[in-house]
């Protein structure tokens, strides 16, 4: 007998997973209730003090963001960080965006993912990437994702010639997304993944990606609508546009120096600008990264202009645009300012009918931010 109430049955489609994908295992606690705005995510990258991370994440959740993504950097370990953020958040989806397959064995990734998914109340989105791993990387990613998916489903999988199985059994496994820069990766996402995560691209790339995802899904006999198309959008919104431009130039130059991103820039008609950006980065002159490249793929300037540009990603077909704040000057204030400028709703407003004010724009007291993440009393 199905004991779910009308409210739960109405949420059978997860707005964060996108595309109207049916979820056969019921409704998890991460799902948005009576959401007014379409789902929007945000990302955070080191370095920020832990207290600031907690307050920023809580502010993002209060502002209506549906999901948080952490990339793999040489800073905090993403799975451990997401686990630590579990008791200081409520319904926020918690995602890796992304972890490279070369950093962990499939067993280690599955164990870490299963742990976070369990302790968070099934809120994990597991994002995996190739790590710019060279020839044959996509086929290795196909095999890696397949192995991780088997392990998370409680099944046996062969790893390095040995049968492996997780001891931890999950009621339902987390969705698996893959990073997708080129058309082959996008098609692969349609074949094997629950979502694809785009990065460093203009809005028109989203429509291109949707078509490639559709091709891959249909070739595999899958419903293309079951695959979320998400996109990272770098942003630094505020009054000091020159400082924002400098910060975004530095990041654009760094990414243009990576072959996989440079290839994507060529595919979207930004190749000449990307070559100049890579050269500027290599020479240690980030101020020479072309401004035109930054403005083509990033958001900066005043909030109204940035919000309009951000909406273009949704209009192009993104199920989940993800604000990726790039800090400048005072890192904490610029990250918070960018998130609030592009937020789905004003902080302090409860989206539910009859909902009262929240906390006047302040992070909710889910335990002391500098503590070990103790949950709220009661």
GIPEZI-V735626 format. One record per pair of residues at least 24 apart in sequence whose ideal C-beta (glycine too) atoms are under 10 Angstrom apart, sorted by the first residue. I is the first residue (numbers start at 1). J is the second residue. If there is no record, write none. Layout:
i,j
I,J
I,J
//
This chain:
i,j
2,26
7,33
7,34
8,33
10,34
11,35
14,39
14,66
14,93
14,175
14,228
15,39
15,66
15,67
15,93
15,319
15,320
16,40
16,41
16,66
16,67
16,91
16,92
16,93
16,95
16,123
16,125
16,175
16,195
16,228
16,230
16,319
16,320
17,67
17,93
17,125
17,175
17,177
17,194
17,195
17,226
17,227
17,228
17,230
17,319
17,320
18,175
18,194
18,195
18,225
18,226
18,227
18,228
18,229
18,230
18,318
18,319
18,320
19,194
19,195
19,210
19,213
19,223
19,224
19,225
19,226
19,227
19,228
19,229
19,319
19,320
20,223
20,225
20,226
20,319
21,175
21,194
21,195
21,223
21,225
21,226
21,227
21,228
21,319
22,223
22,225
22,226
23,172
23,175
23,226
24,172
25,122
25,170
25,171
25,172
25,173
26,122
26,171
26,172
27,122
28,91
28,93
28,117
28,120
28,121
28,122
28,123
28,171
28,172
28,174
29,90
29,91
29,120
29,121
29,122
29,123
30,66
30,67
30,89
30,90
30,91
30,92
30,93
30,94
30,120
30,121
30,122
30,123
30,124
30,125
31,66
31,91
31,93
31,123
32,64
32,66
32,67
32,91
32,92
32,93
32,344
32,351
33,91
33,351
33,352
33,355
34,350
34,351
34,352
34,353
34,355
35,64
35,66
35,344
35,345
35,351
35,352
36,64
36,344
36,345
36,349
36,351
36,352
37,64
37,65
37,66
37,314
37,343
37,344
37,345
37,351
38,66
38,314
38,318
38,319
38,320
38,321
38,344
39,64
39,65
39,66
39,67
39,93
39,228
39,230
39,314
39,319
39,320
39,321
39,322
39,344
40,64
40,65
40,66
40,67
40,233
40,310
40,313
40,314
40,318
40,320
40,321
40,322
40,323
40,339
40,342
40,343
40,344
40,345
41,65
41,66
41,67
41,68
41,69
41,92
41,93
41,95
41,97
41,125
41,197
41,230
41,231
41,232
41,233
41,320
41,321
41,322
41,323
41,324
41,344
42,66
42,67
42,68
42,69
42,92
42,232
42,233
42,235
42,321
42,322
42,323
42,324
42,325
42,335
42,338
42,339
42,342
42,343
43,67
43,68
43,69
43,70
43,71
43,95
43,97
43,197
43,199
43,232
43,233
43,234
43,322
43,323
43,324
43,325
44,68
44,69
44,70
44,71
44,76
44,81
44,85
44,97
44,324
44,325
44,327
44,335
44,339
45,69
45,70
45,71
45,72
45,73
45,75
45,76
45,97
45,251
45,324
45,325
45,326
45,327
45,335
46,70
46,71
46,73
46,74
46,75
46,76
46,81
47,73
47,74
47,75
47,76
47,327
47,331
48,75
48,76
48,327
48,331
48,332
48,335
49,331
49,332
49,369
49,370
50,76
50,81
50,84
50,369
50,370
50,371
50,373
51,332
51,368
51,369
51,370
51,371
52,331
52,332
52,333
52,335
52,336
52,369
53,81
53,84
53,85
53,88
53,332
53,335
53,369
54,84
54,85
54,88
54,89
54,363
54,366
54,367
54,368
54,369
54,370
54,371
54,373
55,88
55,332
55,336
55,362
55,363
55,369
55,370
56,325
56,331
56,332
56,335
56,336
56,339
56,363
56,369
57,81
57,85
57,88
57,89
57,92
57,94
57,339
57,363
57,366
57,369
58,85
58,88
58,89
58,90
58,92
58,347
58,359
58,362
58,363
58,364
58,365
58,366
58,369
59,335
59,336
59,339
59,340
59,343
59,347
59,359
59,361
59,362
59,363
59,364
60,89
60,92
60,323
60,325
60,335
60,336
60,339
60,340
60,343
60,344
60,347
60,363
61,85
61,88
61,89
61,90
61,91
61,92
61,347
61,363
61,364
61,366
62,90
62,340
62,343
62,345
62,346
62,347
62,348
62,349
62,350
62,358
62,359
62,360
62,361
62,362
62,363
62,364
63,336
63,339
63,340
63,341
63,342
63,343
63,344
63,345
63,346
63,347
63,348
63,349
63,358
63,361
64,343
64,344
64,345
64,346
64,347
64,349
64,351
65,92
65,93
65,322
65,323
65,339
65,342
65,343
65,344
65,345
66,91
66,92
66,93
66,320
66,322
66,344
67,91
67,92
67,93
67,94
67,95
67,97
67,123
67,125
67,230
67,320
67,322
68,92
68,93
68,94
68,95
68,97
68,123
68,125
68,322
69,93
69,94
69,95
69,96
69,97
69,98
69,125
69,127
69,177
69,197
69,230
69,232
69,320
69,322
69,324
70,94
70,95
70,96
70,97
70,98
70,99
70,127
71,95
71,96
71,97
71,98
71,99
71,100
71,127
71,129
71,179
71,197
71,199
71,232
71,324
72,96
72,97
72,98
72,99
72,100
72,103
72,104
72,127
72,128
72,129
72,131
77,103
77,112
78,103
78,112
78,116
78,127
79,104
79,108
79,109
79,111
79,112
79,113
79,115
79,116
79,124
79,126
80,112
80,115
80,116
81,116
82,112
82,113
82,115
82,116
82,117
82,119
82,120
82,123
82,124
82,125
83,112
83,115
83,116
83,117
83,118
83,119
83,120
83,124
83,373
84,116
84,119
84,372
84,373
85,116
85,120
85,123
85,366
85,373
86,116
86,118
86,119
86,120
86,121
86,123
86,124
86,373
86,375
87,119
87,120
87,366
87,367
87,371
87,372
87,373
87,374
87,375
87,376
88,363
88,364
88,365
88,366
88,367
88,368
88,369
88,371
88,373
88,374
88,375
88,376
89,120
89,123
89,364
89,366
89,373
90,121
90,123
90,364
90,366
90,376
91,121
91,123
92,120
92,123
93,120
93,122
93,123
93,124
93,125
93,174
93,175
93,320
94,120
94,121
94,123
94,124
94,125
94,174
95,123
95,124
95,125
95,126
95,127
95,174
95,175
95,177
95,195
95,197
95,230
95,320
95,322
96,124
96,125
96,126
96,127
96,128
96,129
96,174
96,177
96,197
97,125
97,126
97,127
97,128
97,129
97,177
97,179
97,197
97,199
97,230
97,232
97,322
97,324
98,126
98,127
98,128
98,129
98,130
98,131
98,177
98,178
98,179
98,180
98,197
98,199
99,126
99,127
99,128
99,129
99,131
99,179
100,128
100,129
100,130
100,131
100,132
100,133
100,137
100,141
100,179
101,128
101,129
101,130
101,131
101,133
101,137
101,140
101,141
101,143
101,144
101,145
101,147
101,148
101,178
102,129
102,130
102,131
102,132
102,133
102,137
102,140
102,144
103,128
103,129
103,131
104,128
104,144
104,148
105,144
105,147
105,148
105,159
105,160
105,164
106,143
106,144
106,145
106,146
106,147
106,148
106,149
106,150
106,151
106,152
106,157
106,158
106,159
106,160
106,164
107,147
107,148
107,151
107,157
107,159
107,160
107,162
107,164
107,165
107,166
108,148
108,159
109,144
109,145
109,147
109,148
109,151
109,152
109,176
110,147
110,148
110,149
110,150
110,151
110,152
110,153
110,157
110,159
110,164
110,165
110,166
110,168
110,173
111,151
111,152
111,166
111,167
111,168
113,148
113,151
113,152
113,166
113,170
113,173
113,174
113,176
114,148
114,151
114,152
114,154
114,166
114,167
114,168
114,169
114,170
114,173
114,174
115,166
115,168
115,170
116,174
117,152
117,168
117,170
117,171
117,172
117,173
117,174
117,175
118,168
118,169
118,170
118,171
118,174
120,174
122,170
122,171
122,172
122,173
122,174
123,174
124,152
124,170
124,173
124,174
124,175
124,176
125,174
125,175
125,176
125,177
125,194
125,195
125,197
125,228
125,230
125,320
126,152
126,173
126,174
126,175
126,176
126,177
126,178
126,193
126,194
126,195
127,174
127,175
127,176
127,177
127,178
127,179
127,193
127,195
127,196
127,197
127,230
128,176
128,177
128,178
128,179
128,193
128,197
129,177
129,178
129,179
129,180
129,181
129,185
129,197
129,199
129,260
130,178
130,179
130,180
130,181
130,185
130,260
131,179
131,260
132,179
132,181
132,258
132,259
132,260
132,261
133,260
134,259
134,260
137,184
137,185
137,260
138,178
138,180
138,182
138,184
138,185
138,187
138,188
139,188
141,178
141,179
141,185
141,188
141,189
141,192
141,193
142,178
142,188
142,191
142,192
142,193
143,192
144,178
145,176
145,177
145,178
145,188
145,189
145,191
145,192
145,193
145,194
146,176
146,192
148,173
148,174
148,176
149,173
149,174
149,176
149,192
149,193
149,194
152,176
175,226
175,227
175,228
177,227
177,228
177,229
177,230
177,320
179,232
179,260
180,209
180,212
180,213
180,216
180,229
180,230
180,231
180,264
181,205
181,209
181,258
181,260
181,261
181,263
181,264
181,265
181,267
182,209
182,212
182,260
182,263
182,264
182,267
183,208
183,209
183,211
183,212
183,213
183,215
183,216
183,264
183,267
184,212
184,216
185,209
185,212
185,216
185,260
185,264
186,210
186,211
186,212
186,213
186,214
186,215
186,216
186,227
186,229
187,211
187,212
187,213
187,214
187,215
187,216
187,217
187,218
187,219
187,220
188,212
188,213
188,216
188,220
189,213
189,216
189,217
189,227
189,228
189,229
190,214
190,215
190,216
190,217
190,218
190,219
190,220
190,222
190,224
190,226
190,227
190,229
191,215
191,216
191,217
191,218
191,219
191,220
191,221
191,222
191,227
192,216
192,217
192,220
192,222
192,227
193,217
193,222
193,226
193,227
193,228
194,226
194,227
194,228
195,226
195,227
195,228
195,229
195,230
195,319
195,320
196,227
196,228
196,229
196,230
196,231
196,319
197,228
197,229
197,230
197,231
197,232
197,320
197,322
198,229
198,230
198,231
198,232
198,233
198,264
198,313
198,318
198,321
198,322
199,230
199,231
199,232
199,233
199,234
199,255
199,260
199,261
199,264
199,297
199,322
199,324
200,231
200,232
200,233
200,234
200,251
200,252
200,255
200,256
200,258
200,260
200,261
200,264
200,265
200,268
200,270
200,274
200,293
200,296
200,297
200,298
200,324
201,231
201,232
201,233
201,261
201,264
201,265
201,267
201,268
201,270
201,296
201,297
201,313
201,316
202,233
202,265
202,268
202,269
202,270
202,295
202,296
202,297
202,298
202,309
202,312
202,313
202,316
203,231
203,233
203,296
203,297
203,309
203,310
203,311
203,312
203,313
203,314
203,315
203,316
203,317
203,318
203,321
204,268
204,269
204,312
204,313
204,316
204,317
205,231
205,264
205,267
205,268
205,297
205,313
205,316
205,318
206,230
206,231
206,312
206,313
206,314
206,315
206,316
206,317
206,318
206,319
206,321
207,315
207,316
207,317
207,318
208,267
208,268
208,316
208,317
209,316
209,317
209,318
210,316
210,317
210,318
210,319
211,317
213,317
225,319
227,319
228,318
228,319
228,320
229,313
229,316
229,317
229,318
229,319
229,320
229,321
230,313
230,318
230,319
230,320
230,321
230,322
231,313
231,314
231,316
231,317
231,318
231,319
231,320
231,321
231,322
231,324
232,297
232,313
232,321
232,322
232,323
232,324
233,297
233,298
233,299
233,306
233,309
233,310
233,312
233,313
233,318
233,321
233,322
233,323
233,324
233,325
233,342
234,294
234,297
234,298
234,299
234,300
234,323
234,324
234,325
234,326
234,338
235,298
235,299
235,300
235,301
235,306
235,307
235,309
235,310
235,323
235,324
235,325
235,326
235,334
235,335
235,338
235,339
235,341
235,342
236,294
236,298
236,299
236,300
236,301
236,306
236,324
236,325
236,326
236,327
236,328
236,329
236,334
236,335
236,337
236,338
237,299
237,300
237,301
237,302
237,303
237,304
237,305
237,306
237,307
237,310
237,323
237,325
237,326
237,334
237,337
237,338
237,339
237,340
237,341
237,342
238,300
238,301
238,302
238,303
238,306
238,328
238,329
238,330
238,333
238,334
238,337
238,338
238,341
239,301
239,302
239,303
239,337
240,300
240,328
240,329
240,334
241,300
241,301
241,302
241,305
242,300
242,328
243,300
243,328
243,329
243,330
243,334
244,294
244,298
244,299
244,300
244,301
244,306
244,326
244,327
244,328
244,329
244,334
244,338
245,287
245,289
245,291
245,294
245,295
245,298
245,300
245,301
245,328
246,286
246,287
246,289
246,294
246,328
246,329
247,286
247,294
247,298
247,300
247,326
247,327
247,328
247,329
247,331
247,334
248,286
248,289
248,291
248,293
248,294
248,295
248,297
248,298
248,299
248,300
248,326
248,328
249,277
249,280
249,281
249,285
249,286
249,287
249,288
249,289
249,290
249,291
249,293
249,294
249,298
250,280
250,281
250,286
250,287
250,289
250,294
250,326
250,328
251,281
251,286
251,289
251,294
251,298
251,324
251,326
252,277
252,278
252,280
252,281
252,286
252,289
252,290
252,291
252,293
252,294
252,296
252,297
252,298
252,326
253,277
253,278
253,279
253,280
253,281
253,282
253,283
253,284
253,285
253,286
253,287
253,288
253,289
253,290
253,293
253,294
254,278
254,281
254,286
254,289
255,281
255,297
256,280
256,281
256,282
256,289
256,290
256,293
257,281
257,282
264,297
265,293
265,296
265,297
268,296
268,297
269,296
270,296
270,297
273,297
298,324
298,326
299,323
299,324
299,325
299,326
299,338
299,341
299,342
300,326
300,328
300,338
302,341
303,337
303,338
303,340
303,341
303,342
304,341
306,338
306,341
306,342
307,341
307,342
307,343
309,342
310,341
310,342
311,342
//
